[in-house]
Amino acid sequence: MKIAVLGTGYVGLSTGVCLSEVGHHVICIDIDDQKINRLRQGISPIYEPGLEDLLTKNTAAGNLQFTTSHQEGIENAEVIIIAVGTPQRNDGAADLSYLLQAAKDVSAHLKPDSIVVIKSTVPVGTNDYVKSIITNHTKKPFKMVSNPEFLRQGSAIKDTMKADRIIIGSEDKEAALKIQEMYRPLNVPILMTNVRSAEMIKYASNAFLATKISFINEIANLCEAVGANIIDVANGMGKDKRIGEAFLQAGIGYGGSCFPKDVKALLHTAGLHGVDFSLLRETIAINDEQQKLLFTKACSRLKQLKDKKIAMLGLSFKPETDDMREAPSIKIAHLLHEAEAKVVAYDPVAKDNAKKILGDTIEYASSVDQAIENADAVFIVTEWNEFKQLDLTEVTKHMKQPIIFDGRNCFEENKIRACSKIEYYPVGKPAI
Ligand code: UGA
């Protein structure tokens, strides 16, 4: 199948690369010519395990191409997948300006009877709106399909190739069957719905997962108060198949480009329709508080943070990505900066992106050793494998005070206890 993908962000690029891998002819379009040039050379603009290998392989095989020309990309495509960003507006709603521009670009070069697929995360009703825009800009016949994406950063390729489900929302049976055909080589469950249900499935899924995280974080805080252990509690809860084991890891709150924005956008949509979705307001409020957890604990333990050296291990919103969007590290760094602490941070890959947001409010180390040297406390902010494997005796030896605030529960209890000097504060478990 000849497929054009508009937008080479996480979703567009991963989708394009994976569809080329299963034998389709894919052309990815982006207005950023530097990005397109690098992609042509097999260089990925994002850190994503496995992506560059497939990029290089399929570009060389000739079934994956990149262009800045909408005409070149769209005019021969049977299927056009729109995967541009829908960032958050100040009022919490999704900003649809990139999407609307994409709709105009598509209508200018559309081949008759092609299928326009919206993969971007869009509020309910947006597919119909985009359809009306394209209809206003072209007389050529076309069909629309809503096909939201569920991949996670850091495991984008695996999540695309082995998706739990693919949602195909359309009022046009023929178009839906063609998109089903496009995904058939992936051999994963496919669910057909109407357009608005498909749009809603995406937001409902992200909002539910975010709420699950806020719920387990509140349970963790309660565990600390009553002397229970969140690891055992989450394990015991997760064994119930109705609850499920995933997304019960307590920590310092969710971040990233999706959960914070999508929960707010769903809340906004609910408001527009007169529905008071107060649960989502609480999900957001709990998350905002949880991101302050390490700071609050450090204040109560160290009393005065002024001129204390704090080593922040991890900056990205989660491991295996260099993405800093809405990362808890941002709020933590701001709070420490206001408290006049000296912050030295280390992250295996997110340093450059962090600098764009945090500038010189913190220092950036090029190794764990450099960050922890003479530190009054360590904050573990992102659960990178490199940190989980640290020798705690070695770490504490180089610190001024052997105090660790672990926001991601990175270590087994026996490993912590084997380190005689450590003072260790996890999330939702007794301190050691
Ligand atoms: C999320 C969803 O998981 C994807 O299904 C969805 O496609 C994507 O958003 C999107 O809408 O594009 P992502 O933001 O890449 O994916 O990352 P997740 O792995 O879901 O993690 C999000 C945040 O939740 C991270 O900050 C992570 O640390 C936190 N989290 C996750 C927890 O605090 N506890 C958990 O148990 C799981």
Residues whose N, C-alpha, C, O or C-beta is under 5 A from the ligand:
A	BS01	UGA	E149 F150 L151 R152 Q153 I213 F247 L248 Q249 G251 G253 Y254 G255 G256 S257 C258 F259 F317 K318
